[in-house]
Amino acid sequence: MLVAETRYEHVALDQNSVPTIAGTNMKVVELVLERTAYGWSPEELHFQHPYLTMGQIHSALAYYWDHADELDRDIERRLQRVDEIRRAAGPPPLVARLKAKGLI
């Protein structure tokens, strides 16, 4: 549930103050991560997410550039949490089986 509007027409903050593309459940950082990871242009992002308008995409990217430090810290925090979970889980059983067979 979105609780606060921003100066960006297509970006709203949810109950946890996470910037989200209005009318969707997509977080701005998710779109930014795809742009960063794959090098996608706004047009490619639209191709990959046809339910988003170009206005929504550009608004989300503008929000990111105006709040890059804050969102980059959030992305780093999320990545650290993923690393913690991976370390706690240990290697998957498939890896052990492949190593035992000398395949990796």
N, C-alpha and C positions, 0 to 999 in steps of 0.2 A: 504494500500500500504506500503510495507516494504521499508525502505530507508537506513538502515545501517546493515551490517553484523557484527557478533560478532566472537570471537575466537571459538565459539561452532558451529560445522558444521551445526546443524539443528535448530539453534536459530538466529532470526533476530529481530531487533528493528523496530517497525512501526514508522509512522510520529510523534507519541507522545512519542517516546522512550520507548514504552511498549514492553518487550520481548515476542515474539510470536514464535510458532513452525513454521519454514519455510515451505512454501507450504500449510499452513492451516490458518484458522482464530482463532485457539486456542491459548489463552494466556498461558504462562508458569504458572502464578498464578492459573489458572483454574485447570490445571493438579495437581499442588501441593496441592490445596485445596481438591481435590478428594482423593489424597494419605493420607492427614492428616485426613479428615473427616471419611473415610471408612477404613483406614489402608491398602489400596491396595498396593500390590507389583507392580513392573514394569510389570510383566507378567499379573497381573489382570488388570492393566491400559490398556495394549494392548488388552486384551480380551474385555474390555468395549469400547475401541476405536480402532477397527480393521483397520481403515484407517491410524493410526499412526504406524510407524515402531518402532521396539525396539530401534534402533539407535536414532530416534527422541525423544523417551521417556527418554532414559538415558541421552541424551544431555540436555534436558529440566531440568531434575532433577539435573544434574551436574551444570548447570547454576544457579539453585536455591541455591544449597549449597554454591557456590562461591559468591553469592549476597544475602544471606539469610536476613541480617539486612535490606537492602533496600526493598526487596520484602515483608518481614514481615510487615514493616511500610505501604506499599501499601495495603496489605491485611487488616490491622487494619483500615486504612482510608476507605476502601470500606465497611467494616462491620459497622463502625460508620455511614456512609451515609445511609445504609440500615435501621439502627435503627432510624435515623432521619425521614426517609420517613414513617416508620411504625408508629412512634409517631404522625406525622402530619396527617396521614390518619385516625387514631383512630381505634377502634374495628370494625370489619366487621358486617354488619347487622345480619348475621346469629348468631353471638355470642349473640347479644341482644335478639333475638327470643328464643334461647336455654335457656338463663338465665331466661327469662320471664316464660318459661314453667318448670323451675326448673330442667332442664336436665344437667346443668353444674353449 
